Amino acid sequence: MDIENIEKLESAAYRRLIKHLQKRTDVQNIDVMDLAGFCRNCLSRWMSEEAEKLNITYSKEAAQEYVYGMTYENWKENFQK
């Protein structure tokens, strides 16, 4: 498979993971971290870091809002236990 199609599949799978994590507000970041070695915060940090490498302006807060589907503060208030 060519790199363009691989990147399309990677992007689609990543978006699916994000949507899944947004729906599973019952699952805490610490639980994901314990089992998988990464969490929502890691994903948002990675997005922000990769943007920086590519000279794309994308703040940590914007990345968190994308990953969480809301502001990080709002998510903590509503779902963090």
Wavefront OBJ file of the C-alpha trace (Angstrom):
o trace
v 0.000 0.000 0.000
v 1.320 3.477 -0.816
v 2.175 6.033 1.871
v -0.756 8.300 0.969
v -3.285 5.547 1.688
v -1.407 4.496 4.837
v -1.586 8.097 6.090
v -5.318 8.237 5.305
v -5.860 5.053 7.309
v -3.718 6.316 10.182
v -5.670 9.573 10.263
v -9.012 7.788 10.200
v -7.954 5.382 12.960
v -6.675 8.281 15.086
v -9.956 10.190 14.674
v -11.825 7.023 15.646
v -9.667 6.638 18.767
v -10.322 10.258 19.733
v -14.099 9.841 19.287
v -14.000 6.648 21.322
v -12.148 8.356 24.178
v -14.542 11.315 24.035
v -17.506 8.960 24.458
v -15.853 6.982 27.251
v -15.803 9.740 29.851
v -16.219 7.026 32.485
v -12.651 5.901 31.769
v -10.174 8.019 33.675
v -6.819 9.066 32.235
v -4.980 7.209 34.989
v -6.759 3.987 33.982
v -5.751 4.405 30.344
v -2.194 5.313 31.400
v -1.893 2.257 33.645
v -3.059 -0.101 30.904
v -1.760 1.491 27.709
v 1.109 3.716 28.807
v -0.519 6.854 27.374
v -3.666 8.889 27.989
v -5.689 11.761 26.580
v -3.128 14.244 27.871
v -0.357 12.360 26.067
v -2.306 12.450 22.803
v -2.893 16.186 23.049
v 0.742 16.817 23.995
v 1.937 14.703 21.055
v -0.283 16.678 18.678
v 1.096 19.960 19.976
v 4.696 18.714 19.767
v 4.246 17.412 16.215
v 2.682 20.720 15.173
v 5.739 22.522 16.516
v 8.063 20.227 14.528
v 6.083 21.066 11.380
v 6.042 24.810 12.162
v 2.264 24.724 12.588
v 0.742 26.968 15.220
v -1.330 24.697 17.439
v -1.396 25.363 21.157
v -1.441 22.767 23.892
v -4.898 24.050 24.879
v -6.245 23.718 21.323
v -4.910 20.166 21.135
v -6.516 19.331 24.485
v -9.843 20.718 23.310
v -9.634 18.560 20.167
v -8.776 15.385 22.098
v -11.254 15.934 24.928
v -14.021 17.394 22.757
v -14.198 20.310 25.211
v -11.768 22.360 27.244
v -9.570 20.364 29.574
v -10.885 22.351 32.540
v -14.472 21.531 31.568
v -13.630 17.831 31.219
v -11.959 17.786 34.646
v -14.933 19.514 36.275
v -17.448 17.128 34.723
v -15.696 13.778 34.496
v -12.480 13.554 36.504
v -12.919 11.486 39.645
l 1 2 3 4 5 6 7 8 9 10 11 12 13 14 15 16 17 18 19 20 21 22 23 24 25 26 27 28 29 30 31 32 33 34 35 36 37 38 39 40 41 42 43 44 45 46 47 48 49 50 51 52 53 54 55 56 57 58 59 60 61 62 63 64 65 66 67 68 69 70 71 72 73 74 75 76 77 78 79 80 81
